[in-house]
Amino acid sequence: MSIEATVVNTATKFVPMHLQIKAIHRALKVKNKLLKNTPFKPRKVPEFAELPIPDVNTLALDEIDVSNPFLFRQQQWQPYFKRLRDECPVHYQKSSPFGPFWSVTRYDDIQYVDKHHELFSSEPIIFLGDRPEGLPLETFIAMDPPRHDVHRKSVQSVVAPQNLKEMEGLIRERAQEVLDSLPTDKPFDWVQAVSIELTARMLATLLDYPYENRAELVYISDVVGGNAESTGGTYADMDETFKAAADMVKKFTALWHDKKRREAAGEAPGFDLISLMQNNEHTKDIVNRPLEFMGNLALLVVGGNDTTRNSMTGGVLALNEFPNEFQKLKQNPSLIPNMVSEIIRWQTPLAYMRRVAKQDVELGGKTIKKGDKVLMWYVSGNRDERKIDNPDEFIIDRKGARNHLSFGFGIHRCMGNRLAEMQLRILWEELLVRFDKIEVIGEPDYVQSNFVKGYSKMMVKLTRKT
């Protein structure tokens, strides 16, 4: 446990965490103001101005910086990663805005790094950049064994097969409600109306969060995943980041204590994530370790939001770019489960995961030094021609479609992969019985991030089946 965590956990016995966050925020603002005109400059949050991404073939290898948060937004990522795969699959960038880092871009090398947690640590963060100053959140995806195993096990049963079976009816019911409310024969924003709405409903269910306030979960995810310091996102204003963190911990702490009171009054424990943590020996008091509590909840919110949400949008876009595959799907709806895996590969909603070398490691003819940051670029490995035939094609009956990298490998393989697949499967089952055409109007708008490969807006027009 870090020094910061020890201090915060001790202070929480006397001062609620949301008030501590507000106090930390005020203290940082005072500190930065005092340091502004001294040689000891305050820590600066990077600000990113969008410029046209240069043609990768005009750059020397050491000039290539795939941390640029506009690479996905400008849809320039494919030639950049292809050049690295072909010419320098283990690539060192020494002067990015996020500091030096290694990029691992081929499928087999990525799998090697992901599986060898004894060589590559997940701590302290999975993003390329730093955590916001004053908010050293702790998440189990950014822990090494044995702490990782304990925390993951405490919540894993929420996505156990029996629980997923119980959830399926509710997920289908909510998908039907959303799809039946959509306009036909006129454009609307698919991202807001379908992808965000459906994932928000599911998150509220998983966390037993007040259903009417489900939009708050989307906002939390956007702030955490879109932090400028961590991922190059649009949330560079520390006031907004600290406010979101304080609100989150206040509301989830209240939810935790409310559930405790209800259970003490005789209510049976639920199968939501909060109840599971309360009834696990290792996490029953996690609310008293607020950096862990807040970090793990933020992880579950981001993991449950960005991945499924952007795959819901990416699948519609893929079938528009490959219309013959949509015809194939309509003729054979039994291909939906395989198509879901192909969507997740083709989209790759989270572009990378970060590791830190625990010792000097030889990989791809390069020496990665102990302490170096290493990014496993799933988005590149999923387009690796050495492993996947015609990887830029979207093929709904692709053989071995499930052998993609998007869920990771080893001890950190995505806990909610089956839930994500089920949500996407149900969505497409319900879409096919309602609509004959799902037409994308114009180009989508993409988010600013080097971590989330996603969409901020995509206009579509639906034509109902007759």
Secondary structure, DSSP 4 states (H G I P E B T S, - for coil): --HHHHHHHHHTTTS-HHHHHHHHHHHHHHHHHHHTTSSSPPPPPP-----PPPPGGGS-GGG--TT-TTTTTTT-HHHHHHHHHHH-SEEEESS-TT--EEEE-SHHHHHHHHH-TTTEE--S-SSSSPPPTT-----GGG--TTHHHHHHHHHHGGGSHHHHHHHHHHHHHHHHHHHHTS-SSS-EEHIIIIIIHHHHHHHHHHHT--GGGTHHHHHHHHHHHTBHHHHS-SB--HHHHHHHHHHHHHHHHHHHHHHHHHHHTTPPP-SSHHHHHHTSTTTTTGGGSHHHHHHHHHHHHHHHHHHHHHHHHHHHHHHHHSHHHHHHHHH-GGGHHHHHHHHHHHH-SB-EEEEEESS-EEETTEEEPTT-EEEEEHHHHTT-TTTSSSTTS--TT-TTTT--STT--GGGS-TTHHHHHHHHHHHHHHHHHHEEEEEE-SPPEE---SSB--EEE-EEEEEE--
